[in-house]
Structures are given as C-alpha cells and as structure tokens.
Amino acid sequence: MAAPVSAHARRPGIVLPRRNRRYRFSMTPLADVMFQLLIFFMLTSHITSYSLLDIRAGGVIGATAGTQDRQGTDIRRTVIWTLQENGAIQVSGQRFAPDRLDALAGALEAQGTTDVLILLRDEVPVQRLVTVLQTLAALDGVTVTVAEGGF
C-alpha cells in the first residue's frame, strides 16, 4: 500500500494557516437599535392619542335643510380663531402667544361664547391643533368647527 499523501504535498504553492472563526457578540448594533428606539419614543411620547378626541364629520355638501337636524348659529356667540404656523392664535385681529391658550379659553367661557371656528394656516402642526381642541373640549357647551385656509 502506498503511504498517505500529506496536505502539503497535494497543493503546490504557499500554505496559509487556517484561521479558526469565532463569532463574537458585538454590542454596537444593539446599542444603535436601543438609541434609535429611545429617540423614537422620546419624540412620540408627547403626542396625544387622537382616539381620545370626539371628532364628527361635517354635514353633506348640498344637503337640504330637512335632512339635517341643525339649529341656526347665533353669530354673536361665535368667535373665529386662526392658528398660525408659529403656534400663535389670532383672534379678532390680535395675536396671542401659545401660552395664552388657557386665558383665551377662560375668556370664551366668561363671555358665554358657544361656537368656535378654528381656521388653520398651512404648516400648522397637528399636535398644536390637538392641544387647542383638548383645551376647548374641557369647556361646557362649546362647539368647535375646524376649517382650512386661514387668511
């Protein structure tokens, strides 16, 4: 019988040593994922759940008076608020800072205002609208209508 041929004899050229592969657990990708989750939850934690708001769709355009059970709106008890991009609220030509929202809501209640029309400017953050709606929802007997396109 012939002697077994060694591995070195079978391959011509340089023989490189085989490297033993060890799979190590790296914490870097896990830390990256945890950091991304932290940022995500920090950004979304202040957003109010929209399901907590009582929102109803408006009436059908062109519907006759008999199909809708609506009462007339007294214009003297209606106020128009325009939400600005920077968070300010414009009421009767005057601008109020966002931190004056509670004072404005108190003034509505003191005056007996029952209807609020909110006009939205372009680029008003949704969270700002939700904050205003929540504040007005706390008032008894106030009906809020939201429209697009404040001037």
N, C-alpha and C positions, 0 to 999 in steps of 0.2 A: 504494500500500500504506500501511496505517496504521502509525504508529510503535508500537513495542512499549511496553506499559504496565509501568511500574516496580512493584516490590513494594510500595512505599509507597502508590502510588495505588490498589492493589487493596483494601487493608484500611483501613477507617476506624478512627480512634482512635489510641492511643499505640502506637508500635512499640518493643518491647523488644529489645535486642540479644540475639542467640543466644549462649548460653554453650557453649563447647567443653567437652565432657565428657572428662575424663581419669580413667581408672581407675587408681588408685594401689594398690599392695600395702600393706596395713596389717599390722603385726607384732602388734598387740594380740590378735586372735583366736588367732593361732598361739601366742603366749606363754601364753594362757589354757589352751589344749589341752595344751601341754607341762607346765604346772603341775599340771593335773588328772592327767595320766599319772604324773608324779613322785609325787604323793600316793598314787595307787592302788598303785604298785609298792612304795612305802615301807611301806604298810600290809599288803600281802600277801606281802612277801618273807620274813617270819619264820614264816609258816605252813608247816608241814611237809607234804610231799606225802603224802596219805593212802594212796596206792597203795603206799607203802613198808611199810605195816603189814600183818602177817599176821593177818587177821581171818576167823574162821569163824563161821557162824551156829550158834545153839544147836540142840538136838535138837527133834524134833517133839513138841508137847504131846499127851499121851495115848498116846505110842508104847509098845509093850510092850518088856519087857527083852530079848526075843530079836531085836528089830530094831535095837538099838543095841549097839555093841561098846564098852561103858563099864565101867570098873572103879570100885569104890567109892572114895569120898574119905575120907581119914583126917582127921577134924575137928581132931586135934591139930596137923596140919601146914597148917591153913588159917587165914588171917588176913583180917579184914574192914577195908577202908579206905573211909572216906566222904569224898568230895571235896566241899568247901564252896564256896559262891559266891565267897568272897574268895580262893580258891586254897589255903586251909589243908587239911590232911589230918587226919582224925580216926581214930585207931587205939586201940582198947581204952579209949575214953573220954578219951583225951588228944589235944589238938590240937597239930599241928606246922605250923610255917610252911612256905610253899612251897619255901624254900631248903634245907630239911632232907630233901628227897626222896632225894638220893643216900645220906644216912645211913640213912634208913629202908630203902632197897633193900639196903644193906650188912648191916643187921640181919637182914633176911629170909634172906639167904644164909648168915649166920653161924649162925642158928637152924635151918637146914635146912627152912625153910618151902617147900612145893611148890605150894600153891594160894593165890591172892589173889582175893578177891571185892571188886570196887570198886562201891560204891553211889554213885550220882550224885544230888546235890541238884538242884533246879530252878535254872536260870540258871547252871550251871557252863559256862564257855566250852569249846568243842570243843578249842581249842588246848591247854588245860590237861589235858584227858583224853589227848590225843595225846602230850604231854610225859611223863605218867605211864606210858603204855603203852610208849613208847620206852625209858624207863629200866628198866622191868620186863622188856622183851624182851631186854635185854642180859644178864639173869641166866639161867644154865643150869638147866633143869629146873623152871622156874616156869610154872605155868598160870594165866592170868588170865581171870576171868569178870567181865563188866560188867553191872550191873543198875541199874534206875531206881528212884528213890524212897528215898533215904536218910532216916533219921529224925533 
